[in-house]
Amino acid sequence: MPGTEGSLYARLGGYDAIAAVVDDLQERLESDPLVGRYWSARRSLETDRRVRQLTIDYIAAAAGGPTFYLGRDMRLAHAGMDLTRDDYAAFTRHLMATLDKFKVTEPERGEVMAFIASLEPEVVEK
């Protein structure tokens, strides 16, 4: 992949590694007593697949990969969900556990967490 050699995308292991992290994180979020409510209303399998793909594309593109994200910006994508700081803290804890599972070390771990922290103002409504 030309131009991605030193990128966070490459250092994380590329597309397949990012997809594996997204899948693990999604399972953790859905089973969480606090944030699992966002997935309690069953959606179609096609909707679930689309959300998964958009999530992978967003992260891969933000990490410098050769991926195009065609979804909404984070503020619009999360508008009306009434996400709280506690919800975001739970998300962050689950992400850290997922990064632990996949043995993501510094500096990549710090870069991922800094990126996630930068999104909080766009996602949290209250």
Residue pairs with C-beta under 8 A, 6 or more apart in sequence:
1 10
1 14
1 65
1 66
3 66
4 10
4 14
4 64
4 65
4 66
7 63
7 64
7 65
8 63
8 64
8 108
8 111
8 112
9 18
9 60
9 63
9 64
9 65
9 66
10 64
10 65
11 108
12 18
12 21
12 63
12 104
12 108
12 112
14 65
15 56
15 60
15 65
15 67
17 102
18 56
18 59
18 60
18 63
18 65
19 56
20 102
21 59
21 98
21 99
21 102
22 52
22 55
22 56
22 59
23 52
24 98
24 101
24 102
25 94
25 95
25 98
26 52
26 55
28 94
28 97
28 98
29 35
29 36
29 38
29 39
29 90
29 91
29 94
30 36
30 39
32 90
32 94
34 86
34 87
34 90
35 87
35 90
35 91
38 81
54 69
54 70
54 71
56 67
57 67
57 68
57 69
57 70
57 71
58 69
58 71
60 67
60 69
61 67
61 68
61 69
62 69
62 115
63 115
71 77
73 122
74 119
74 122
74 123
75 122
75 123
78 122
78 123
78 125
79 125
81 125
82 125
82 126
83 123
83 124
83 125
83 126
84 124
84 125
84 126
85 120
85 124
85 126
87 124
88 120
88 123
88 124
91 116
92 113
92 116
92 117
95 112
95 113
95 116
96 113
99 109
99 112
104 112
